């Protein structure tokens, strides 16, 4: 397994990608994440790991611009867990929840890919057949329910109500 890509962060906040021997922007780092690249951000002078700080910076910038993903309420809940006895559990829980979400997202994409791989006509036929099946089931259940309620109504109605209408 190749070593992680090393990005050095200088005191002037510039980021230097040692793999391509060039300065990069925080947006370039975000693209590395999107592309699934493994990397570490290190302080150029001390060698300290600054990866988490840079990741948090990317999140903060994206939350500030455009449409935020994390609500104020969610952020408040997360902050409340800092210093709590469940702090370690919360991080693990969020990580596992995210992994489950990613797995489900991948399954959905595969299923959609399978559907999209079909011709549009085949997809429409399958959807139409499924809708017809659901409609028939709905009608059957509705008729069955009406039949049951109709058979119970004469027992519930008094016999004199019909004679009063005929008079």
C-alpha angles and dihedrals in degrees: 000000000000119000118260118271110260121223117186120212116208127205090255086063092250118142121219120197107211092196095063096024093232142109115258136191130240086254089058088054089051089052090053088056092048089050091051096244118161112228144153127214112217132186105252093221106035100023091230116157109254097169095113093049092051092047090050089049090054091049092047092050093049092046090052095049125055122345113349120228097199117064122218089247092053092048090049091052091050092049090052090060092060107104091009119124088245095054093109092046092051094056091049091046093051092047093051092044090053091050091051090049091050091049091051091046090052091050090050092050091050091050091048090047089054091051094045090050087067124081114266089243092056091048092050091048092051092048092047092049091049092048091049090050091051091047092051090048090049092050092047091051092045093050090045091051092047091049091052093047092046092052091050096047098073090053091052097046120082114244093230095064092074094049092052091057093052092053 
